[in-house]
Amino acid sequence: MRKWGAGEWPYTTAGLEFCQILSGYGSFVPEGGEPILPNSGDAILFYPRTAGRWIVVETLKGLSLTLPNASYL
């Protein structure tokens, strides 16, 4: 399990990344895109080299899996 504390930071995925949100509240704003507002139980799939900004209001707890060599998508 991972925890992402409250705050804001830039983020770029290293590979294909899957996140399952278990609790907390925040958003991910991809560069040039619409905000993603995950809730408990939501899953997010980020393509390799997705760049944006995390804005965490209440500590997010979740599961995360990164496949660093998944550049085939």
PyMOL commands that set and color helices and strands:
alter all, ss='L'
color gray80, all
select strands_A, chain A and resi 2-4+7-12+16-30+43-46+51-67
alter strands_A, ss='S'
color yellow, strands_A
deselect
rebuild
show_as cartoon
